[in-house]
């Protein structure tokens, strides 16, 4: 095993040379256990303690990141010196009240957006995954699992092609082996592929099939609602025997992209163009005269489902941006208070 197998290439080597100091060596994070990180190096796997980040302003360290590490003789531990600039980054707004970015996958070359051909088949969810994928910088590929449980595979593939134009779509079955050989072409030495999708779509089963052995635990789906039980609990990079690195991730049923500039343009550029051609720039797309959206909906040029998806995303993204602004103003206010306190202490002396 070498770091080249794990995706080390000219992109990282260039920055590595710029930042390299005596005693440092490159390592890639391959598993995240919370406070402990596992990394791959040319000398084998090592464990690293996650640096403390008391104020929440430090850079996130995610599975897939490349680091420069140094062994500290005093601490008897490997210490992170720096995180190398990321080639790609798939992220979302973290679930919960806190306003923060959650990096789901770092430095991946290809993103497999996985849906199963049973009750998980959901185009609104796929659109969100596609937006985040395009903004990540990685190449998106749609993989439809459990083809053996579907009677109308080709018609569902057609729906996906219409939703994600220009993106490759594959239907596979880990039971019958359908489509698996076609998928293997993506897994070549040094390439990293992330598997993203809801719980129960068959990500872990897919990885085990590719590896030819049970690398990940799997569980079946509940018969009453076709939903999968949560199997993967942490992100992990796995080196495949025939080359390539695969990243399995915990299932995500909801996803709001942290940023959606390029992704929104690619996925909803036609909708935004129509909305921008209304007679009035502040058109609410209701009863105003010259509303291009209403005209497009009535003529069938704009699909009602896509319009509602775009509207919902716009509202959610606007709400997220407002929360980001609020957090920024709060931090600025805190910084102002600290500075005023510092000046007051100086005047005392």
C-alpha positions as CSV (number, residue, x, y, z in Angstrom):
1,X,0.0,0.0,0.0
2,X,1.1,3.5,-0.8
3,X,-0.5,6.9,-0.6
4,X,-0.7,6.9,-4.4
5,X,-3.2,4.1,-4.0
6,X,-5.2,6.4,-1.8
7,X,-5.3,9.2,-4.3
8,X,-2.1,11.2,-3.7
9,X,-1.4,13.0,-7.0
10,X,0.3,16.1,-8.5
11,X,-2.4,18.4,-7.1
12,X,-1.5,17.6,-3.5
13,X,2.2,17.1,-4.2
14,X,2.6,20.7,-5.4
15,X,1.1,22.2,-2.2
16,X,2.9,19.5,-0.1
17,X,6.3,20.8,-1.4
18,X,5.3,24.4,-0.6
19,X,4.5,23.6,3.0
20,X,6.8,20.8,3.8
21,X,9.1,21.1,6.7
22,X,11.5,18.7,8.3
23,X,9.8,15.7,9.9
24,X,6.4,16.2,8.2
25,X,4.8,13.4,6.1
26,X,1.5,13.2,4.2
27,X,-1.5,11.3,5.5
28,X,-5.1,10.9,4.3
29,X,-8.0,10.7,6.8
30,X,-9.7,7.4,6.1
31,X,-12.1,7.1,9.1
32,X,-13.6,9.5,11.6
33,X,-14.5,8.2,15.1
34,X,-15.3,11.5,16.6
35,X,-12.2,12.6,18.7
36,X,-10.0,10.0,17.0
37,X,-9.1,10.0,13.3
38,X,-7.6,7.1,11.3
39,X,-5.2,8.0,8.5
40,X,-3.3,6.2,5.8
41,X,0.4,6.9,5.2
42,X,3.2,5.3,3.2
43,X,4.2,3.5,6.4
44,X,0.8,2.1,7.2
45,X,-2.3,3.3,9.1
46,X,-2.0,5.7,12.1
47,X,-4.3,7.2,14.7
48,X,-4.5,11.0,15.2
49,X,-6.4,12.9,17.9
50,X,-8.6,15.6,16.5
51,X,-7.3,19.1,17.4
52,X,-9.5,20.9,20.0
53,X,-11.6,23.7,18.4
54,X,-13.0,25.7,21.3
55,X,-14.5,28.6,19.4
56,X,-15.8,26.7,16.4
57,X,-13.8,28.9,13.9
58,X,-11.2,26.4,13.0
59,X,-11.1,24.4,9.7
60,X,-13.1,21.2,9.7
61,X,-11.2,18.0,9.2
62,X,-13.2,15.5,7.2
63,X,-12.7,12.0,5.9
64,X,-10.9,12.3,2.6
65,X,-8.7,15.2,3.7
66,X,-5.0,15.2,3.1
67,X,-2.8,16.3,6.0
68,X,0.8,17.0,6.8
69,X,1.5,15.2,10.0
70,X,4.5,15.2,12.4
71,X,5.3,12.8,15.2
72,X,5.8,14.7,18.5
73,X,8.3,12.8,20.7
74,X,7.2,14.7,23.8
75,X,3.5,14.0,23.3
76,X,4.3,10.5,21.9
77,X,1.6,11.2,19.3
78,X,1.1,12.2,15.7
79,X,0.1,15.8,15.4
80,X,-1.6,17.6,12.5
81,X,0.5,20.4,11.1
82,X,-1.8,21.5,8.3
83,X,-4.7,20.4,6.1
84,X,-3.9,20.6,2.4
85,X,-6.2,22.5,0.1
86,X,-9.1,20.4,-1.0
87,X,-9.6,19.4,-4.6
88,X,-13.4,18.9,-4.1
89,X,-15.8,19.2,-1.2
90,X,-19.4,17.9,-0.9
91,X,-21.1,19.7,1.9
92,X,-24.5,20.5,3.4
93,X,-26.1,22.6,6.1
94,X,-25.7,20.6,9.3
95,X,-29.0,19.3,10.8
96,X,-30.1,21.0,14.0
97,X,-30.2,24.5,15.3
98,X,-26.5,25.4,14.9
99,X,-25.7,27.2,11.7
100,X,-22.6,25.4,10.3
101,X,-21.3,23.6,7.2
102,X,-21.0,19.8,7.4
103,X,-18.5,18.4,5.0
104,X,-19.8,15.0,3.9
105,X,-17.0,14.1,1.5
106,X,-13.6,15.6,0.7
107,X,-11.3,15.2,-2.2
108,X,-13.5,12.8,-4.1
109,X,-13.3,12.5,-7.9
110,X,-16.7,11.0,-8.5
111,X,-19.9,11.1,-6.5
112,X,-22.3,8.2,-6.8
113,X,-25.8,9.5,-6.0
114,X,-27.6,6.4,-5.0
115,X,-31.4,5.8,-5.0
116,X,-33.1,2.4,-4.8
117,X,-35.8,1.5,-7.3
118,X,-38.4,0.9,-4.6
119,X,-40.0,3.5,-2.4
120,X,-36.8,5.6,-2.1
121,X,-37.1,6.7,-5.7
122,X,-37.5,10.5,-5.3
123,X,-36.7,13.1,-7.9
124,X,-36.9,16.1,-5.5
125,X,-34.3,14.5,-3.2
126,X,-32.1,13.6,-6.3
127,X,-32.3,17.3,-7.5
128,X,-30.8,18.4,-4.1
129,X,-28.1,15.8,-4.2
130,X,-27.3,16.9,-7.8
131,X,-27.0,20.6,-6.8
132,X,-24.6,19.8,-4.0
133,X,-22.7,17.4,-6.3
134,X,-22.2,20.0,-9.0
135,X,-21.0,22.6,-6.5
136,X,-18.6,20.1,-4.9
137,X,-16.4,20.0,-8.1
138,X,-16.7,16.2,-8.4
139,X,-18.4,14.3,-11.3
140,X,-21.9,13.1,-10.4
141,X,-23.2,9.7,-11.5
142,X,-26.6,8.4,-10.6
143,X,-26.8,4.7,-9.5
144,X,-30.2,3.1,-9.1
145,X,-30.0,0.0,-6.9
146,X,-32.3,-3.0,-6.3
147,X,-33.2,-3.3,-10.0
148,X,-34.3,-6.9,-9.3
149,X,-37.2,-5.4,-7.3
150,X,-38.5,-3.1,-10.0
151,X,-40.7,-4.0,-13.0
152,X,-40.2,-0.7,-14.9
153,X,-36.5,0.0,-14.7
154,X,-36.2,1.6,-18.1
155,X,-39.1,4.0,-17.5
156,X,-37.6,5.1,-14.2
157,X,-34.2,5.5,-15.8
158,X,-35.9,7.8,-18.4
159,X,-37.3,9.9,-15.5
160,X,-33.8,10.3,-14.0
161,X,-32.3,11.2,-17.4
162,X,-34.9,13.9,-17.8
163,X,-34.2,15.2,-14.2
164,X,-30.4,15.1,-14.5
165,X,-29.5,15.8,-18.2
166,X,-26.0,15.0,-19.2
167,X,-25.3,12.7,-16.2
168,X,-24.7,9.0,-16.5
169,X,-27.3,6.8,-15.0
170,X,-26.9,3.1,-14.1
171,X,-29.4,0.5,-12.8
172,X,-27.8,-2.3,-10.8
173,X,-28.7,-5.3,-8.6
174,X,-26.4,-6.6,-6.0
175,X,-28.5,-9.8,-6.0
176,X,-28.4,-10.7,-9.7
177,X,-25.2,-8.7,-10.6
178,X,-27.0,-6.7,-13.2
179,X,-25.0,-3.5,-14.1
180,X,-22.1,-4.2,-11.8
181,X,-19.5,-4.8,-14.4
182,X,-20.4,-1.5,-16.1
183,X,-19.9,0.3,-12.7
184,X,-16.5,-1.2,-12.2
185,X,-15.0,1.1,-14.9
186,X,-15.1,4.0,-12.5
187,X,-12.9,2.3,-9.9
188,X,-9.3,2.8,-11.0
189,X,-6.1,3.2,-9.0
190,X,-6.0,6.5,-7.1
191,X,-9.6,7.5,-7.9
192,X,-11.9,8.2,-5.0
193,X,-15.6,7.6,-5.3
194,X,-18.1,8.7,-2.6
195,X,-21.5,6.9,-2.2
196,X,-24.2,9.2,-1.1
197,X,-27.9,8.4,-0.5
198,X,-30.5,7.6,2.1
199,X,-30.3,4.7,4.6
200,X,-31.4,1.4,3.1
201,X,-30.5,2.1,-0.5
202,X,-27.8,-0.6,-0.5
203,X,-24.6,1.4,-0.2
204,X,-22.9,-1.1,2.1
205,X,-24.0,-4.1,0.2
206,X,-22.7,-2.4,-3.0
207,X,-19.3,-1.9,-1.4
208,X,-19.0,-5.5,-0.2
209,X,-19.9,-6.7,-3.7
210,X,-17.2,-4.5,-5.3
211,X,-14.6,-5.7,-2.7
212,X,-15.5,-9.3,-3.0
213,X,-15.7,-9.6,0.8
214,X,-17.8,-8.2,3.6
215,X,-16.0,-5.0,4.5
216,X,-19.1,-3.3,5.9
217,X,-22.0,-4.6,7.9
218,X,-25.4,-4.6,6.2
219,X,-29.0,-4.9,7.3
220,X,-32.1,-5.6,5.4
221,X,-35.0,-3.2,4.8
222,X,-38.2,-3.2,6.8
223,X,-40.9,-5.0,4.9
224,X,-43.7,-2.6,6.0
225,X,-42.3,0.6,4.4
226,X,-39.3,-0.5,2.4
227,X,-37.0,1.8,4.4
228,X,-33.6,0.7,5.4
229,X,-32.2,0.4,8.9
230,X,-29.3,2.7,9.6
231,X,-26.1,0.7,9.0
232,X,-23.2,2.9,8.4
233,X,-22.6,5.2,11.4
234,X,-19.4,7.0,10.3
235,X,-17.7,8.0,7.1
236,X,-14.9,5.7,6.0
237,X,-12.5,5.3,3.0
238,X,-12.0,1.8,1.8
239,X,-9.2,0.7,-0.6
240,X,-10.6,-1.8,-3.1
241,X,-8.6,-4.9,-4.1
242,X,-8.7,-4.1,-7.8
243,X,-7.9,-0.4,-7.4
244,X,-9.8,2.7,-6.4
245,X,-11.0,4.1,-3.1
246,X,-14.6,4.1,-2.1
247,X,-16.2,6.3,0.7
248,X,-19.3,5.0,2.4
249,X,-21.3,7.5,4.3
250,X,-24.2,7.4,6.7
251,X,-27.6,7.8,5.1
252,X,-29.1,11.3,4.6
253,X,-32.8,11.6,4.0
254,X,-32.7,15.4,4.1
255,X,-30.1,17.6,2.4
256,X,-29.8,21.4,2.1
257,X,-26.7,22.4,0.1
258,X,-24.4,24.8,2.0
259,X,-23.7,26.6,-1.2
260,X,-25.7,26.2,-4.4
261,X,-24.5,28.7,-7.0
262,X,-23.2,26.5,-9.8
263,X,-25.5,23.6,-8.9
264,X,-28.6,25.7,-9.1
265,X,-27.6,27.2,-12.4
266,X,-27.1,23.7,-13.9
267,X,-30.2,22.1,-12.4
268,X,-32.6,25.0,-12.5
269,X,-31.1,27.5,-15.0
270,X,-34.2,27.2,-17.3
271,X,-36.5,28.0,-14.3
272,X,-34.4,31.0,-13.3
273,X,-34.3,32.3,-16.8
274,X,-38.1,32.2,-17.0
275,X,-38.6,33.8,-13.6
276,X,-36.2,36.5,-14.6
277,X,-38.1,37.4,-17.8
278,X,-41.3,38.6,-16.0
279,X,-42.4,42.1,-16.9
280,X,-41.8,43.3,-13.3
281,X,-38.6,42.5,-11.5
282,X,-40.4,42.0,-8.2
283,X,-43.1,39.8,-9.7
284,X,-44.6,37.4,-7.1
285,X,-45.7,35.1,-10.0
286,X,-49.3,35.3,-9.0
287,X,-51.7,37.6,-10.8
288,X,-49.3,40.3,-12.1
289,X,-49.6,41.1,-15.8
290,X,-46.7,39.8,-17.9
291,X,-45.8,37.0,-15.5
292,X,-43.6,34.7,-17.6
293,X,-43.7,31.9,-15.0
294,X,-47.5,31.7,-15.0
295,X,-47.5,31.7,-18.8
296,X,-44.9,28.9,-18.9
297,X,-46.8,26.8,-16.4
298,X,-50.1,27.2,-18.4
299,X,-48.4,26.3,-21.7
300,X,-46.6,23.3,-20.2
301,X,-43.2,24.8,-21.0
302,X,-42.4,24.7,-17.3
303,X,-43.4,21.6,-15.2
304,X,-45.3,22.3,-12.1
305,X,-43.2,19.9,-10.0
306,X,-39.9,21.6,-11.0
307,X,-41.4,25.1,-10.3
308,X,-42.4,24.0,-6.8
309,X,-39.0,22.3,-6.2
310,X,-37.2,25.5,-7.2
311,X,-39.5,27.7,-5.1
312,X,-39.0,25.5,-2.0
313,X,-35.2,25.5,-2.5
314,X,-35.1,29.3,-2.9
315,X,-37.0,29.8,0.4
316,X,-34.8,27.4,2.2
317,X,-31.6,28.8,0.8
318,X,-32.7,32.4,1.6
319,X,-33.5,31.3,5.2
320,X,-30.0,29.7,5.5
321,X,-28.3,32.8,4.1
322,X,-30.2,34.9,6.7
323,X,-29.0,32.6,9.5
324,X,-25.4,32.8,8.2
325,X,-25.7,36.6,8.2
326,X,-27.1,36.6,11.7
327,X,-24.2,34.4,12.9
328,X,-21.7,36.6,11.2
329,X,-23.2,39.8,12.9
330,X,-23.1,38.0,16.3
331,X,-19.4,37.1,15.9
332,X,-18.6,40.7,14.8
333,X,-20.5,42.0,17.8
334,X,-18.5,39.6,20.1
335,X,-15.2,40.7,18.5
336,X,-16.2,44.3,19.1
337,X,-16.8,43.7,22.7
338,X,-13.5,41.9,23.2
339,X,-11.6,44.7,21.5
340,X,-13.4,47.3,23.6
341,X,-12.5,45.3,26.7
342,X,-8.9,45.0,25.6
343,X,-8.6,48.8,25.0
344,X,-10.1,49.5,28.4
345,X,-7.5,47.2,30.0
346,X,-4.7,49.1,28.1
347,X,-5.9,52.5,29.4
348,X,-5.7,51.2,33.0
349,X,-2.0,50.6,32.5
